[in-house]
Amino acid sequence: AIRNFWMAGMKFPLDIIWIRGDKVVGFTENLPPAVGIPELYPSSEPVDKVLEINVGLIKKLNIKIGDQVVILPLQ
């Protein structure tokens, strides 16, 4: 489904990676902390996972649409 995120209660900006299955299908960079009524940030297409990361990591790690995502189990 299309998913919406907001930054209510956050004190710092984030990057969001939108994931379906094991592929990056989009991302939203530099989401600012909410001031007043939080803005909604929707995925551009249906997703089943979302990864919130430190702002700037999408660029720093050169993350691209189509990249494979591997989720390792906790040991």
Summary of the structure (lengths in Angstrom):
residues: 75
radius of gyration: 12.7
end to end distance: 30.2
largest distance: 40.6
contacts: 177
relative contact order: 0.33
helix: 5%
strand: 36%
